[in-house]
Amino acid sequence: MEMVRVRDLSEGGAKIECSRHFKPGTQVVLDTAKTGEVTGKIVWSKDGRAGIDFDIEVVLKFDAKPVKLKTPKSATYRRPTLMPQITAKPAKAEDWQ
């Protein structure tokens, strides 16, 4: 058994970080809290990382703890206030043209 670090996990496979080189095609068993024990095979291995293709599609387990979901307060609509129109009039009638 070798301890590895899971770098990416999906229903169909995983990318792991490990201290040894695995030959592609090597059968492995990955056991994590999110997947349980799942079998698969190494599809690539390079520079201390490897890709595993699971034999079956797994259902990932996630924490089912209740969490707070914040929603924004409903926006209240306020009708915009209109500025009164002011027209400038000449002070004297003779200024009108």
Secondary structure in CASP SS format (residue, H / E / C, confidence):
PFRMAT SS
TARGET T0000
AUTHOR 0000-0000-0000
METHOD secondary structure of the structure
MODEL  1
M C 1.00
E C 1.00
M C 1.00
V C 1.00
R E 1.00
V E 1.00
R E 1.00
D E 1.00
L E 1.00
S C 1.00
E C 1.00
G C 1.00
G E 1.00
A E 1.00
K E 1.00
I E 1.00
E E 1.00
C C 1.00
S C 1.00
R C 1.00
H C 1.00
F C 1.00
K C 1.00
P C 1.00
G C 1.00
T C 1.00
Q E 1.00
V E 1.00
V E 1.00
L E 1.00
D E 1.00
T E 1.00
A C 1.00
K C 1.00
T C 1.00
G E 1.00
E E 1.00
V E 1.00
T E 1.00
G E 1.00
K E 1.00
I E 1.00
V E 1.00
W E 1.00
S E 1.00
K E 1.00
D C 1.00
G C 1.00
R E 1.00
A E 1.00
G E 1.00
I E 1.00
D E 1.00
F E 1.00
D C 1.00
I C 1.00
E C 1.00
V C 1.00
V C 1.00
L C 1.00
K C 1.00
F C 1.00
D C 1.00
A C 1.00
K C 1.00
P C 1.00
V C 1.00
K C 1.00
L C 1.00
K C 1.00
T C 1.00
P C 1.00
K C 1.00
S C 1.00
A C 1.00
T C 1.00
Y C 1.00
R C 1.00
R C 1.00
P C 1.00
T C 1.00
L C 1.00
M C 1.00
P C 1.00
Q C 1.00
I C 1.00
T C 1.00
A C 1.00
K C 1.00
P C 1.00
A C 1.00
K C 1.00
A H 1.00
E H 1.00
D H 1.00
W C 1.00
Q C 1.00
END
